[in-house]
Amino acid sequence: MNSKLAGFLVASAALAGTPAQAQDLRLGYLPSSAGPFATLSRTNEIAAQIAIDEINAAGGIAGRKIRIISFDTAGKPDQAVVGLRKLAEDDKALAVIGPLSSAECRVVFPAGERIGIVAMSMASSAPKLAEPFTYGLRNTSDEGYMFQRVMKTLQEKKYPIATGSIAYATDDVISKTMGEAVLPGIMKQSGTEVKGAVTFQTQAFDLAAQASQLKALATDVIGVGSGPEPAIRLAQELRRQGVSGRLIAGSTVGDSELARRMGADGNGTVIPGTFYPGVSGKAQKFEEEFIKRVKAAGLERSAASQFDAATYDIVQFYAYAMKEAKVTGDAARLADERTAIRDTLRAMKGYPALEGPISFGKNGDALKPVYVLEMQDGRWNLIGTYPAGS
């Protein structure tokens, strides 16, 4: 670990351990420093702090400042529940940012429902995961909803999609869901013949056998259900073996560094996203500040990801809800104020977020724009835009 990053983490830990002032309004945060999606989580807290700083600089919530208290889940569902309980019961957080993954949300949402505290994920996208709960929300869109727009864009662009195959990880909830339900189901709905599938473990280093099977299938498109790291290894091995099929995926691979890291091996890859900095001056300003802070922390990032933007927006949503509900942070009113935050968020319509106007559907997922992106020579190019709820 380099000295800059170590200093940043020490400072963050010290802040988290500082006793809250009476006027502070506390938000809990559940980052994931390990697991298949750790690379998507590692800069989210920087994005959250940008929002905190902006809100506090503008006067906070009725003169009270917001601060974050963190608990690292290490990507483990059981740790995520422990963290939620600590943040809710010991730290008296008004609401919780996160957790990141669908596996974590699967256990955190019912726990949050029992406690009566909102937990809002910035990345979980397994279908219908928040639907049974009133305090469980996701500033993400269902993977099926987003991947449908990928296939629609490919059709409109007249890209070859007559035949397809699937490659997915079996040891992660959302990756397996993508490989066994979302990708093949929507590809078939779009008229693509799915000729076969291969599987692997998230940590598998050698994907030569899977690439050979995909080469034998010789399909126009290859749907990938995994996190960013195995997707990179798969792309490298496919191109090494001369496989030219276009990679397509959901937002599970949506690391902002994916295009740079794949390079020419990823040419033609198409994925959906919910953040594109060129959409507004506000989004561009956020990305510039984000890159500045990431570099100061000693991290290597050339752009903000959709998960960074989603985390920033979660903090802004909570600030909006606290203002609308006239939250005080009074311990005697904690349960009522947590519920008021939930009710305000569920009634929120067209909030002007970084990602575009956002509301929450009855299923607890955000209704947000979808940007379809194509990789070319280490860069993402926008090839399709779908307004929220379209």
Secondary structure, DSSP 4 states (H G I P E B T S, - for coil): --HHHHHHHHHHHHHHHSPPPTT-EEEEE---SSSTTHHHHTTHHHHHHHHHHHHHHTTTBTTBPEEEEE---TT-HHHHHHHHHIIIIIS--SEEE---SHHHHHHHHHHHHHHT--EEESS--STTSSTT-SSEEESS--HHHHHHHHHHHHHHTT---SEEEEEEESSSHHHHHIIIIIHHHHHHHTT-EEEEEEEE-TT----HHHHHHHHHH--SEEEEES-HHHHHHHHHHHHHTT--PEEEE-GGG--TTHHHHHGGGGTT-EEEES--GGG-HHHHHHHHHHHHHHHHTT---SS--HHHHHHHHHHHHHHHHHHHTT----GGGHHHHHHHHHHHHHH--SEEETTEEEEE-TTSBEE--EEEEEEETTEEEEEEEE-TT-
